[in-house]
Amino acid sequence: MDFDLYNSELYLAHNAPVRLMSARGVRIVCTAGRVWLTVEGEAGDILLAAGESHLVRGRGLALLEAIGDGRVRFEKAPHPLRRMVLASLQKLWHGRRDLPLPEQHPALRLPMVSRHVGA
């Protein structure tokens, strides 16, 4: 099955695992039910309930399966360098009331990230 990992929502059936190749850097967000995730190169398995998420860090195969029925959304995680730059700019702006805060600048605004488990 081919689908866009950065722009997809997937309904999962019980006992029907989905193989995700090259999912590194993808945040898997459980939007309904409960899902089980195991990723080659990451220690342990991850269980997610609705509202929880996990950032895939392993480079290998990831297996995703619902416990009962479940639904997941895939999001591209923000690049770590972007977070570092924003943190540095916040330090620079700290105490300067004549300048807007970095997070108020549209180009530097970070997306909202769901609560995550195991990341």
Stockholm file with secondary structure:
# STOCKHOLM 1.0

chainA/1-119         MDFDLYNSELYLAHNAPVRLMSARGVRIVCTAGRVWLTVEGEAGDILLAAGESHLVRGRGLALLEAIGDGRVRFEKAPHPLRRMVLASLQKLWHGRRDLPLPEQHPALRLPMVSRHVGA
#=GR chainA/1-119 SS CCCCTTSEEEEECBTCCEEESSCTTEEEEEEEEEEEEEETTSSSCEEEETTCEEECCCSSCEEEEEEEEEEEEEEECCCHHHHHHHHHHHHHHTTCTTSCCGGGSGGGCCCCCCCBSCC
#=GC SS_cons         CCCCTTSEEEEECBTCCEEESSCTTEEEEEEEEEEEEEETTSSSCEEEETTCEEECCCSSCEEEEEEEEEEEEEEECCCHHHHHHHHHHHHHHTTCTTSCCGGGSGGGCCCCCCCBSCC
//
